[in-house]
């Protein structure tokens, strides 16, 4: 996900990241704040700042992605509490507290 780093991408939260992970694909992204915060410390999302780092990260992701069982297990651990049901429950709780 080679996003430009500018004002337009400053606050984006790419939904592609969990979709790719759920599909069993490693992800390489430029350092979008939400991607770094949510996935930066995982071993299946690679953060690359600049063209050379992006190419090196893609090469590493292609090799690491061959271990599909590890990739899917790690993705399941990361995405386990990111369901829409879980998100709705958190939102509902916040709305009830505000009343």
KOLTORDREN-325373 format. One record per atom (N, C-alpha, C): residue in three letters; chain; atom name; x negated, y, z negated. Coordinates in steps of 0.02 Angstrom, whole numbers, plus 50000, padded with zeros to 5 digits. Layout:
# residues N
rest->ala kette->A atom->CA xx->X yy->Y zz->Z
...
END
This chain:
# residues 99
rest->unk kette->A atom->N xx->49958 yy->49942 zz->50000
rest->unk kette->A atom->CA xx->50000 yy->50000 zz->50000
rest->unk kette->A atom->C xx->49955 yy->50062 zz->50000
rest->unk kette->A atom->N xx->49932 yy->50081 zz->50058
rest->unk kette->A atom->CA xx->49886 yy->50138 zz->50063
rest->unk kette->A atom->C xx->49922 yy->50206 zz->50064
rest->unk kette->A atom->N xx->49949 yy->50226 zz->50007
rest->unk kette->A atom->CA xx->49984 yy->50290 zz->50003
rest->unk kette->A atom->C xx->49934 yy->50347 zz->50002
rest->unk kette->A atom->N xx->49952 yy->50402 zz->50034
rest->unk kette->A atom->CA xx->49912 yy->50463 zz->50028
rest->unk kette->A atom->C xx->49919 yy->50488 zz->49956
rest->unk kette->A atom->N xx->49867 yy->50518 zz->49931
rest->unk kette->A atom->CA xx->49868 yy->50546 zz->49864
rest->unk kette->A atom->C xx->49880 yy->50621 zz->49871
rest->unk kette->A atom->N xx->49944 yy->50642 zz->49861
rest->unk kette->A atom->CA xx->49962 yy->50712 zz->49867
rest->unk kette->A atom->C xx->50024 yy->50726 zz->49825
rest->unk kette->A atom->N xx->50050 yy->50786 zz->49829
rest->unk kette->A atom->CA xx->50108 yy->50805 zz->49790
rest->unk kette->A atom->C xx->50169 yy->50762 zz->49806
rest->unk kette->A atom->N xx->50175 yy->50740 zz->49867
rest->unk kette->A atom->CA xx->50233 yy->50699 zz->49887
rest->unk kette->A atom->C xx->50232 yy->50630 zz->49854
rest->unk kette->A atom->N xx->50174 yy->50604 zz->49838
rest->unk kette->A atom->CA xx->50169 yy->50538 zz->49808
rest->unk kette->A atom->C xx->50152 yy->50540 zz->49734
rest->unk kette->A atom->N xx->50149 yy->50600 zz->49706
rest->unk kette->A atom->CA xx->50128 yy->50608 zz->49636
rest->unk kette->A atom->C xx->50173 yy->50569 zz->49588
rest->unk kette->A atom->N xx->50238 yy->50568 zz->49600
rest->unk kette->A atom->CA xx->50285 yy->50536 zz->49553
rest->unk kette->A atom->C xx->50323 yy->50478 zz->49583
rest->unk kette->A atom->N xx->50298 yy->50448 zz->49637
rest->unk kette->A atom->CA xx->50334 yy->50392 zz->49666
rest->unk kette->A atom->C xx->50324 yy->50329 zz->49624
rest->unk kette->A atom->N xx->50371 yy->50284 zz->49630
rest->unk kette->A atom->CA xx->50366 yy->50220 zz->49596
rest->unk kette->A atom->C xx->50383 yy->50167 zz->49649
rest->unk kette->A atom->N xx->50332 yy->50143 zz->49685
rest->unk kette->A atom->CA xx->50346 yy->50099 zz->49742
rest->unk kette->A atom->C xx->50379 yy->50033 zz->49721
rest->unk kette->A atom->N xx->50440 yy->50023 zz->49745
rest->unk kette->A atom->CA xx->50475 yy->49960 zz->49730
rest->unk kette->A atom->C xx->50445 yy->49902 zz->49769
rest->unk kette->A atom->N xx->50402 yy->49917 zz->49815
rest->unk kette->A atom->CA xx->50369 yy->49864 zz->49854
rest->unk kette->A atom->C xx->50325 yy->49820 zz->49808
rest->unk kette->A atom->N xx->50295 yy->49851 zz->49758
rest->unk kette->A atom->CA xx->50248 yy->49813 zz->49716
rest->unk kette->A atom->C xx->50280 yy->49751 zz->49685
rest->unk kette->A atom->N xx->50334 yy->49756 zz->49646
rest->unk kette->A atom->CA xx->50364 yy->49695 zz->49618
rest->unk kette->A atom->C xx->50392 yy->49649 zz->49672
rest->unk kette->A atom->N xx->50415 yy->49677 zz->49728
rest->unk kette->A atom->CA xx->50441 yy->49635 zz->49782
rest->unk kette->A atom->C xx->50386 yy->49592 zz->49812
rest->unk kette->A atom->N xx->50329 yy->49622 zz->49824
rest->unk kette->A atom->CA xx->50272 yy->49583 zz->49851
rest->unk kette->A atom->C xx->50249 yy->49530 zz->49801
rest->unk kette->A atom->N xx->50245 yy->49550 zz->49737
rest->unk kette->A atom->CA xx->50224 yy->49502 zz->49686
rest->unk kette->A atom->C xx->50273 yy->49444 zz->49680
rest->unk kette->A atom->N xx->50337 yy->49460 zz->49680
rest->unk kette->A atom->CA xx->50388 yy->49407 zz->49676
rest->unk kette->A atom->C xx->50384 yy->49361 zz->49735
rest->unk kette->A atom->N xx->50362 yy->49386 zz->49792
rest->unk kette->A atom->CA xx->50353 yy->49345 zz->49851
rest->unk kette->A atom->C xx->50288 yy->49306 zz->49853
rest->unk kette->A atom->N xx->50248 yy->49313 zz->49800
rest->unk kette->A atom->CA xx->50185 yy->49276 zz->49796
rest->unk kette->A atom->C xx->50128 yy->49308 zz->49832
rest->unk kette->A atom->N xx->50131 yy->49374 zz->49842
rest->unk kette->A atom->CA xx->50078 yy->49409 zz->49878
rest->unk kette->A atom->C xx->50040 yy->49455 zz->49830
rest->unk kette->A atom->N xx->49974 yy->49453 zz->49832
rest->unk kette->A atom->CA xx->49936 yy->49503 zz->49794
rest->unk kette->A atom->C xx->49947 yy->49571 zz->49825
rest->unk kette->A atom->N xx->49935 yy->49624 zz->49787
rest->unk kette->A atom->CA xx->49948 yy->49692 zz->49809
rest->unk kette->A atom->C xx->49884 yy->49733 zz->49803
rest->unk kette->A atom->N xx->49872 yy->49774 zz->49854
rest->unk kette->A atom->CA xx->49818 yy->49823 zz->49852
rest->unk kette->A atom->C xx->49851 yy->49891 zz->49861
rest->unk kette->A atom->N xx->49837 yy->49937 zz->49816
rest->unk kette->A atom->CA xx->49868 yy->50003 zz->49819
rest->unk kette->A atom->C xx->49817 yy->50058 zz->49805
rest->unk kette->A atom->N xx->49829 yy->50115 zz->49834
rest->unk kette->A atom->CA xx->49793 yy->50174 zz->49813
rest->unk kette->A atom->C xx->49816 yy->50190 zz->49742
rest->unk kette->A atom->N xx->49780 yy->50232 zz->49705
rest->unk kette->A atom->CA xx->49796 yy->50242 zz->49633
rest->unk kette->A atom->C xx->49858 yy->50284 zz->49620
rest->unk kette->A atom->N xx->49916 yy->50259 zz->49642
rest->unk kette->A atom->CA xx->49979 yy->50291 zz->49626
rest->unk kette->A atom->C xx->49990 yy->50282 zz->49550
rest->unk kette->A atom->N xx->50008 yy->50336 zz->49516
rest->unk kette->A atom->CA xx->50012 yy->50336 zz->49443
rest->unk kette->A atom->C xx->50054 yy->50277 zz->49415
rest->unk kette->A atom->N xx->50113 yy->50266 zz->49443
rest->unk kette->A atom->CA xx->50156 yy->50213 zz->49417
rest->unk kette->A atom->C xx->50128 yy->50144 zz->49430
rest->unk kette->A atom->N xx->50094 yy->50134 zz->49486
rest->unk kette->A atom->CA xx->50064 yy->50069 zz->49501
rest->unk kette->A atom->C xx->50006 yy->50056 zz->49452
rest->unk kette->A atom->N xx->49964 yy->50107 zz->49441
rest->unk kette->A atom->CA xx->49908 yy->50099 zz->49395
rest->unk kette->A atom->C xx->49933 yy->50085 zz->49324
rest->unk kette->A atom->N xx->49983 yy->50124 zz->49302
rest->unk kette->A atom->CA xx->50009 yy->50116 zz->49234
rest->unk kette->A atom->C xx->50040 yy->50048 zz->49223
rest->unk kette->A atom->N xx->50079 yy->50024 zz->49272
rest->unk kette->A atom->CA xx->50116 yy->49962 zz->49263
rest->unk kette->A atom->C xx->50076 yy->49900 zz->49280
rest->unk kette->A atom->N xx->50033 yy->49905 zz->49330
rest->unk kette->A atom->CA xx->50000 yy->49845 zz->49356
rest->unk kette->A atom->C xx->49923 yy->49848 zz->49356
rest->unk kette->A atom->N xx->49895 yy->49904 zz->49336
rest->unk kette->A atom->CA xx->49824 yy->49915 zz->49343
rest->unk kette->A atom->C xx->49779 yy->49866 zz->49306
rest->unk kette->A atom->N xx->49805 yy->49836 zz->49253
rest->unk kette->A atom->CA xx->49763 yy->49790 zz->49214
rest->unk kette->A atom->C xx->49778 yy->49717 zz->49231
rest->unk kette->A atom->N xx->49816 yy->49706 zz->49283
rest->unk kette->A atom->CA xx->49830 yy->49637 zz->49304
rest->unk kette->A atom->C xx->49774 yy->49613 zz->49350
rest->unk kette->A atom->N xx->49774 yy->49550 zz->49363
rest->unk kette->A atom->CA xx->49724 yy->49521 zz->49408
rest->unk kette->A atom->C xx->49752 yy->49507 zz->49477
rest->unk kette->A atom->N xx->49813 yy->49533 zz->49490
rest->unk kette->A atom->CA xx->49843 yy->49520 zz->49556
rest->unk kette->A atom->C xx->49864 yy->49584 zz->49591
rest->unk kette->A atom->N xx->49854 yy->49641 zz->49558
rest->unk kette->A atom->CA xx->49865 yy->49706 zz->49591
rest->unk kette->A atom->C xx->49798 yy->49742 zz->49588
rest->unk kette->A atom->N xx->49774 yy->49760 zz->49645
rest->unk kette->A atom->CA xx->49708 yy->49792 zz->49651
rest->unk kette->A atom->C xx->49717 yy->49866 zz->49666
rest->unk kette->A atom->N xx->49684 yy->49908 zz->49628
rest->unk kette->A atom->CA xx->49688 yy->49980 zz->49637
rest->unk kette->A atom->C xx->49624 yy->50003 zz->49672
rest->unk kette->A atom->N xx->49632 yy->50038 zz->49728
rest->unk kette->A atom->CA xx->49574 yy->50058 zz->49767
rest->unk kette->A atom->C xx->49579 yy->50132 zz->49784
rest->unk kette->A atom->N xx->49527 yy->50168 zz->49767
rest->unk kette->A atom->CA xx->49524 yy->50240 zz->49781
rest->unk kette->A atom->C xx->49473 yy->50252 zz->49836
rest->unk kette->A atom->N xx->49497 yy->50260 zz->49896
rest->unk kette->A atom->CA xx->49454 yy->50273 zz->49954
rest->unk kette->A atom->C xx->49452 yy->50215 zz->50002
rest->unk kette->A atom->N xx->49434 yy->50230 zz->50064
rest->unk kette->A atom->CA xx->49436 yy->50179 zz->50117
rest->unk kette->A atom->C xx->49392 yy->50118 zz->50104
rest->unk kette->A atom->N xx->49330 yy->50128 zz->50082
rest->unk kette->A atom->CA xx->49285 yy->50072 zz->50070
rest->unk kette->A atom->C xx->49310 yy->50027 zz->50014
rest->unk kette->A atom->N xx->49334 yy->50058 zz->49960
rest->unk kette->A atom->CA xx->49361 yy->50020 zz->49904
rest->unk kette->A atom->C xx->49424 yy->49983 zz->49925
rest->unk kette->A atom->N xx->49464 yy->50013 zz->49968
rest->unk kette->A atom->CA xx->49526 yy->49981 zz->49991
rest->unk kette->A atom->C xx->49509 yy->49918 zz->50032
rest->unk kette->A atom->N xx->49462 yy->49924 zz->50077
rest->unk kette->A atom->CA xx->49441 yy->49866 zz->50117
rest->unk kette->A atom->C xx->49413 yy->49811 zz->50073
rest->unk kette->A atom->N xx->49371 yy->49829 zz->50025
rest->unk kette->A atom->CA xx->49342 yy->49779 zz->49979
rest->unk kette->A atom->C xx->49397 yy->49746 zz->49937
rest->unk kette->A atom->N xx->49446 yy->49785 zz->49916
rest->unk kette->A atom->CA xx->49501 yy->49757 zz->49876
rest->unk kette->A atom->C xx->49545 yy->49710 zz->49917
rest->unk kette->A atom->N xx->49557 yy->49727 zz->49980
rest->unk kette->A atom->CA xx->49596 yy->49683 zz->50024
rest->unk kette->A atom->C xx->49558 yy->49617 zz->50033
rest->unk kette->A atom->N xx->49493 yy->49621 zz->50044
rest->unk kette->A atom->CA xx->49454 yy->49559 zz->50050
rest->unk kette->A atom->C xx->49460 yy->49516 zz->49987
rest->unk kette->A atom->N xx->49454 yy->49547 zz->49929
rest->unk kette->A atom->CA xx->49459 yy->49510 zz->49866
rest->unk kette->A atom->C xx->49529 yy->49482 zz->49857
rest->unk kette->A atom->N xx->49581 yy->49521 zz->49874
rest->unk kette->A atom->CA xx->49650 yy->49498 zz->49867
rest->unk kette->A atom->C xx->49664 yy->49438 zz->49912
rest->unk kette->A atom->N xx->49635 yy->49438 zz->49972
rest->unk kette->A atom->CA xx->49645 yy->49382 zz->50018
rest->unk kette->A atom->C xx->49615 yy->49318 zz->49990
rest->unk kette->A atom->N xx->49557 yy->49324 zz->49959
rest->unk kette->A atom->CA xx->49525 yy->49265 zz->49929
rest->unk kette->A atom->C xx->49564 yy->49243 zz->49867
rest->unk kette->A atom->N xx->49578 yy->49290 zz->49822
rest->unk kette->A atom->CA xx->49614 yy->49274 zz->49760
rest->unk kette->A atom->C xx->49685 yy->49249 zz->49774
rest->unk kette->A atom->N xx->49716 yy->49274 zz->49827
rest->unk kette->A atom->CA xx->49784 yy->49254 zz->49844
rest->unk kette->A atom->C xx->49790 yy->49183 zz->49867
rest->unk kette->A atom->N xx->49734 yy->49150 zz->49881
rest->unk kette->A atom->CA xx->49736 yy->49080 zz->49902
rest->unk kette->A atom->C xx->49756 yy->49034 zz->49844
rest->unk kette->A atom->N xx->49745 yy->49057 zz->49782
rest->unk kette->A atom->CA xx->49767 yy->49018 zz->49724
rest->unk kette->A atom->C xx->49839 yy->49039 zz->49708
rest->unk kette->A atom->N xx->49884 yy->49014 zz->49749
rest->unk kette->A atom->CA xx->49955 yy->49036 zz->49745
rest->unk kette->A atom->C xx->49987 yy->49019 zz->49678
rest->unk kette->A atom->N xx->49970 yy->48962 zz->49649
rest->unk kette->A atom->CA xx->49999 yy->48943 zz->49585
rest->unk kette->A atom->C xx->49981 yy->48994 zz->49531
rest->unk kette->A atom->N xx->49918 yy->49014 zz->49528
rest->unk kette->A atom->CA xx->49896 yy->49065 zz->49479
rest->unk kette->A atom->C xx->49930 yy->49131 zz->49493
rest->unk kette->A atom->N xx->49934 yy->49149 zz->49556
rest->unk kette->A atom->CA xx->49964 yy->49212 zz->49576
rest->unk kette->A atom->C xx->50038 yy->49215 zz->49554
rest->unk kette->A atom->N xx->50075 yy->49162 zz->49569
rest->unk kette->A atom->CA xx->50146 yy->49161 zz->49551
rest->unk kette->A atom->C xx->50157 yy->49159 zz->49476
rest->unk kette->A atom->N xx->50114 yy->49122 zz->49440
rest->unk kette->A atom->CA xx->50120 yy->49119 zz->49367
rest->unk kette->A atom->C xx->50107 yy->49188 zz->49337
rest->unk kette->A atom->N xx->50056 yy->49222 zz->49361
rest->unk kette->A atom->CA xx->50040 yy->49289 zz->49336
rest->unk kette->A atom->C xx->50096 yy->49338 zz->49354
rest->unk kette->A atom->N xx->50122 yy->49334 zz->49416
rest->unk kette->A atom->CA xx->50177 yy->49377 zz->49437
rest->unk kette->A atom->C xx->50238 yy->49366 zz->49393
rest->unk kette->A atom->N xx->50254 yy->49304 zz->49378
rest->unk kette->A atom->CA xx->50311 yy->49289 zz->49335
rest->unk kette->A atom->C xx->50303 yy->49320 zz->49266
rest->unk kette->A atom->N xx->50242 yy->49318 zz->49239
rest->unk kette->A atom->CA xx->50229 yy->49348 zz->49173
rest->unk kette->A atom->C xx->50238 yy->49424 zz->49176
rest->unk kette->A atom->N xx->50214 yy->49454 zz->49229
rest->unk kette->A atom->CA xx->50218 yy->49527 zz->49236
rest->unk kette->A atom->C xx->50290 yy->49550 zz->49247
rest->unk kette->A atom->N xx->50325 yy->49514 zz->49290
rest->unk kette->A atom->CA xx->50392 yy->49535 zz->49310
rest->unk kette->A atom->C xx->50448 yy->49509 zz->49265
rest->unk kette->A atom->N xx->50431 yy->49468 zz->49217
rest->unk kette->A atom->CA xx->50481 yy->49435 zz->49175
rest->unk kette->A atom->C xx->50532 yy->49480 zz->49143
rest->unk kette->A atom->N xx->50512 yy->49540 zz->49122
rest->unk kette->A atom->CA xx->50560 yy->49585 zz->49089
rest->unk kette->A atom->C xx->50578 yy->49645 zz->49133
rest->unk kette->A atom->N xx->50571 yy->49637 zz->49198
rest->unk kette->A atom->CA xx->50586 yy->49692 zz->49244
rest->unk kette->A atom->C xx->50651 yy->49680 zz->49283
rest->unk kette->A atom->N xx->50695 yy->49639 zz->49258
rest->unk kette->A atom->CA xx->50757 yy->49627 zz->49295
rest->unk kette->A atom->C xx->50803 yy->49687 zz->49290
rest->unk kette->A atom->N xx->50851 yy->49692 zz->49336
rest->unk kette->A atom->CA xx->50900 yy->49746 zz->49332
rest->unk kette->A atom->C xx->50942 yy->49738 zz->49269
rest->unk kette->A atom->N xx->50955 yy->49677 zz->49248
rest->unk kette->A atom->CA xx->50994 yy->49667 zz->49187
rest->unk kette->A atom->C xx->50957 yy->49695 zz->49126
rest->unk kette->A atom->N xx->50892 yy->49683 zz->49124
rest->unk kette->A atom->CA xx->50851 yy->49709 zz->49069
rest->unk kette->A atom->C xx->50849 yy->49785 zz->49071
rest->unk kette->A atom->N xx->50839 yy->49813 zz->49131
rest->unk kette->A atom->CA xx->50838 yy->49886 zz->49139
rest->unk kette->A atom->C xx->50904 yy->49917 zz->49117
rest->unk kette->A atom->N xx->50960 yy->49886 zz->49138
rest->unk kette->A atom->CA xx->51026 yy->49912 zz->49119
rest->unk kette->A atom->C xx->51035 yy->49908 zz->49043
rest->unk kette->A atom->N xx->51014 yy->49855 zz->49012
rest->unk kette->A atom->CA xx->51022 yy->49848 zz->48940
rest->unk kette->A atom->C xx->50983 yy->49904 zz->48903
rest->unk kette->A atom->N xx->50924 yy->49920 zz->48926
rest->unk kette->A atom->CA xx->50885 yy->49974 zz->48896
rest->unk kette->A atom->C xx->50919 yy->50041 zz->48906
rest->unk kette->A atom->N xx->50944 yy->50053 zz->48966
rest->unk kette->A atom->CA xx->50979 yy->50116 zz->48981
rest->unk kette->A atom->C xx->51042 yy->50122 zz->48939
rest->unk kette->A atom->N xx->51080 yy->50068 zz->48934
rest->unk kette->A atom->CA xx->51143 yy->50068 zz->48895
rest->unk kette->A atom->C xx->51128 yy->50084 zz->48821
rest->unk kette->A atom->N xx->51074 yy->50053 zz->48795
rest->unk kette->A atom->CA xx->51055 yy->50066 zz->48726
rest->unk kette->A atom->C xx->51038 yy->50140 zz->48715
rest->unk kette->A atom->N xx->51002 yy->50170 zz->48761
rest->unk kette->A atom->CA xx->50984 yy->50240 zz->48755
rest->unk kette->A atom->C xx->51046 yy->50285 zz->48759
rest->unk kette->A atom->N xx->51093 yy->50267 zz->48802
rest->unk kette->A atom->CA xx->51154 yy->50307 zz->48808
rest->unk kette->A atom->C xx->51196 yy->50302 zz->48744
rest->unk kette->A atom->N xx->51199 yy->50244 zz->48715
rest->unk kette->A atom->CA xx->51238 yy->50235 zz->48653
rest->unk kette->A atom->C xx->51206 yy->50272 zz->48595
rest->unk kette->A atom->N xx->51141 yy->50275 zz->48593
rest->unk kette->A atom->CA xx->51106 yy->50312 zz->48540
rest->unk kette->A atom->C xx->51118 yy->50387 zz->48546
rest->unk kette->A atom->N xx->51127 yy->50411 zz->48608
rest->unk kette->A atom->CA xx->51137 yy->50482 zz->48620
rest->unk kette->A atom->C xx->51207 yy->50506 zz->48600
rest->unk kette->A atom->N xx->51253 yy->50460 zz->48592
rest->unk kette->A atom->CA xx->51323 yy->50479 zz->48577
rest->unk kette->A atom->C xx->51332 yy->50496 zz->48505
END
